[in-house]
Amino acid sequence: MSGLTRRGFLGALGTVALLGVSGCGLRREATPLAMASGEAGGTYLQFGALLRDAASRAGVAELEVRATKGSFDNLDQLVSGQADLGIALADSVASRDDDLVAIGRVYQNYLQCVVRDDSDIVALTDLHGHRVGIGAHGSGAAYTAGLILEVTGLREGDDPVDEVELGIQTASDALVAGEIDALFWSSGIPAPIIAELTASPGVRFVDLTDALPGLEEQHPGSYLATALPSGAYGGSAETPTVGTPNYLLARPDLADEIAAGLVDVLISDAERLVPEGSVGVQYLTSANLIDTAPVPLHPAAASRYRHHYG
């Protein structure tokens, strides 16, 4: 089920009693919540800061936005109760069996394989035998990059990829220093730290779409063919790549009024929740916010979407 055709699905959920979420009934005293976000230099943390400001303005919650290693770290913090909200890639979520619910599908990540301008790496298969930063341990980028190397056979043979788990800042520094030959990063675009690389020493992006059939076999519905738009990073050319949805998640026990209030924020502040300068596809639309399958929507969030969209 996807897009506006999911009205019937939302309607079937029934009416959820919401205390203090309609109109001016939103709670005046904002609830403190911890949100697991992402690494500095990426869009998870940017989005978290924008959501924090919007939720505070609306009186819905006071978010403590935490820097983390990424999707798996965020999922662990949610499940353990260390965080109340978290953002994670669809394939990271699909690889586990956590008891979590979604507040919405908030935007698309672009998987980016970055090489220096002077590199001999042109195609995905050229990564054979090269040292590659796949992302930080516990990040969604590392998980998806690992799957790409697996399904394309780049981990096999006499000359496999030499994989190293590096956070984005460390990987960026290593690419500049010539200590790695490529890095993978998953984010909205442009990611600030990748934008710095395009200015100096100059980088290119590798087409990743040959991996899509194998990825889709692993986690059906978690990936789509997309492209880094021309000029997304300075004078960069359009480059086909892999897109993955991001979900804003919570535990099922998140208070109904908070879940509903966050839906109001996602809808009313949609434009202000997109990091400044972002290009490409964003999901803060009525057609996509509710499309979180196979993760169920929080019942109060579903009821609130039905209130807005019928």
Order of alpha helices (4+ residues) and beta strands (2+ residues): alpha-beta-alpha-beta-alpha-beta-alpha-beta-beta-alpha-beta-alpha-beta-alpha-beta-alpha-beta-beta-alpha-alpha-alpha
